[in-house]
Amino acid sequence: MKLSDVHVREKIQAGDITIEPPLSEQQIGSFSIDLRLGNHFRIFKPTKSPFIDLGAVDSAYAMSEQLMEDIYIPDDGAFYLHSGELALGVTLEKLTLPNDLVGWLDGRSSLARLGLMVHITAHTIDPGWDGNITLEFVNIGQIPLALRPQMRICAISFEPLSSPSACPYTKKSHAKYIGQSEPLGSQIDKEQH
């Protein structure tokens, strides 16, 4: 069962959920919180490489790092996501969750109706999470979309677990994105086999 706005506010006031910078009233919905877009993006550079070999873990990571570049957009600027493009972005807000809550990230309906996907498949925010959230943008529409820093880009809701997690995200030996503050590319090379 997801937390209502009443219980989300209680968790924030108690310090169980921390969000920095502080939220505005417009960001708090009936059971979710709208998160805003940060200024840092990562995109794939044009390449002649025919593929990234996902079966060759070490080379897949190295290849993705070589193929990506960082882009910083000023507060008054825009990042243009063209039709069919994939780009990584990051939330402005840093989020810390307790060991007994899981977060569920969703795109905003108003943006989805224009063709924007914000989390291809990665929408679970683990108990014990601590960091900004990397967003996986794809424009499935036909017209480029201008994404502006600080716009409300996605929503997060919270669901209590049946007990605190015995192994929250920050305690996992194979956690690849602990404390991230920028959009990180695939860290598939850090997976245990």
Buried (B, 14 or more C-beta within 10 A) or exposed (E): EEBBEEBBBEBBEEEBBBBEEEBEEEBBEEBBBBBBBBBBBBBBEEEEEEEBEEEEBEEBBEBBEEBBEEBEBEEEBBBEBEEEBBBBBBBBBBBBBBBBBBBBBBBBEEBBEEBBBBBEEEBEBBBBBBBBBBBBBBBEBEEBBEBBBEBBBBBBBBEBEEEEBEEBBBEEEEBBBEEBEBBBBBBBBEEEE
